[in-house]
Amino acid sequence: MSSEEFEKLHEIYRSLYEELKLMPERALKCQGEERKRLVRTFDERQGEAEEVLQGMEEELRTAPSSYRTAMSTKLRLYRRDMGKLQRDMKNSASGVGSSFQPVDGSHQGIYSTQNHQSTHLQSQRTLLLQGTESLNNASQSIERSQRIAAETDQIGTDIIEELGEQREQLDRTRNRLVNTGENLSRSRKVLRAMSRRLMTNKLLLSVIILMELAILGAVVYLKFFRK
């Protein structure tokens, strides 16, 4: 993410640099107000390039370690090139003399900017920093969303596995209940069969007792009452 933003800023810087590097030579060929306008334009473009370089430094601090060496080398070269351009422009504009000095004499040098220019450059710098911060925040938000999605996916997987285990336990419990029901049915059949046999045995025993009593009664009758 940071390396892609760095490359975008790199393209913006190269465009500004290509425009800036032509200005020292142009300043040598013009004079008076035209030269002043060219110097002010150089100041503006140089300020924009400085903002871009600051944005690149911000990206360098948050870039992956595998990109930092190449990015840092580029930044050093860009800083060196900008310093050389500033010296060249100063030398090219030095022939203006006193006519190039500001009217109120409060600020000296060709790189002094007026208040509205400073305000404009500060506004651009603020917008660039805000854009960089927004990109960083968006990147962090995406990373947090990815972590949450991964955690949610893991939780869902764990829940599915736990539900599968619970289903297996329920299946085993159901099978045990079915087996228990079958055993109870067989037990009831056995108990009914035993109950019938018990009743049968009681009836047989009662019949035998009655028959023995009848025989005993007949014997007593024949022995003692019948002559």
JOWOFEN-V737796 format. One line per field, one symbol per residue. ss: DSSP state (H for helix, E for strand, L for the rest). burial: 1 if it has 9 or more other ideal C-beta (glycine too) atoms within 8 Angstrom, else 0. A space follows every 50 residues. Layout:
BEGIN
ss = ???
burial = ???
END
This chain:
BEGIN
ss = LHHHHHHHHHHHHHHHHHHHLLHHHHHHHLLHHHHHHHHHHHHHHHHHHH HHHHHHHHHHHHLLHHHHHHHHHHHHHHHHHHHHHHHHHHHHHHHHHHHH LLLLLLLLLLLLLLHHHHHHHHHHHHHHHHHHHHHHHHHHHHHHHHHHHH HHHHHHHHHHHHHHHHHHHHHHHHHHHHHHHHHHHHHHHHHHHHHHHHHH HHHHHHHHHHHHHHHHHHHHHHHHHLL
burial = 01101100110110011011001101100100001101111111111111 11111111110010001100110110011011001101110110010001 00000000010010001101100110011001001100100000000000 00000000000000000000000000000000000000000000000000 000000000000000000011000000
END
